[in-house]
C-alpha cells in the first residue's frame, strides 16, 4: 500500500515518493512534501530546461542552476 502525504506543490493529498530521490536537506523536504505526481511534473520541466539551455550535468554551474530552478518550481527552499 502506498503512503499518502499532503503535497505542498499540488496542494492536495497525493502519493508519497518511495524513497528520498534527491540528496541533502532539499531531498528531505522533497521526500516529505512533494508527491510522485509533482516530481514527475518537475522532471518534465527539467528535461525542457536541459534541452533548451543545452545544460551539461558535468558542469557544476549548470547543476546549481537546475537545483535553483527545481526549488523555485516546487516552491521549496
N, C-alpha and C positions, 0 to 999 in steps of 0.2 A: 504494500500500500504506500502510495506516495504521500509525502508530507506537504502541508499547505502553509503558506506564510501570507502576511499582508504585504503585497508588492508595492513599494513606495513609488515606483515608476508608473505602473498601471492603475494605481490607486484602487486596488481590489485584491481579494483573496485569490491566490494562484499557486501553482505547483512550484515547490522549492527545488533548488539545484540539488543534484545527487551528492555533490562534493564541492569543496572550495575550488573554483576554476581560475582564480587569479590570486597571486601571492600577496602577502603582507596585510596591513590594516585595511587597505582598499578591498582586497579579496574577502576579508571577513565581513565587511559591510555588504558587498555584493551577495555573498552567500546567505546572509541573514535578512536582506531587504529586497533583493532583486530576483524575480521569478525566472523560470526557464524561458517563458514566452518573451519577457522583456530582454533577457540576454540574447535571444535569437534575433530580436529587432536590432540590438546593438551590433551583432556580428554582421548583419546585412549592411548597416551603416558603415561599419569599419571597412568592409570589403570595398565599398564605393570610395571611401576616403583614400585607401591604399592605392586603388587604381587611378583615381582622378589626380592625385597629387604625386603619383609614382614613388610612394614611400618604400623604404627598404627596412626590413626588420633587423638587419645587421647594424643599421645606423642608430646610435643611441638617441640622437635628437629626434629622429622620426618616431621612435618608440615612446619618448617623452610626450611628443605631440599627440600621439594616439591615446596615451593614458589620460591626458588632459581632456581630449575630446570625449573619451568614454565617460569620465566623471561628469562633464557638462551634459552629455546626452542622457545619462542615467540619473542625473540630478543628485549626485552624491559628491562628497569632497569636503 
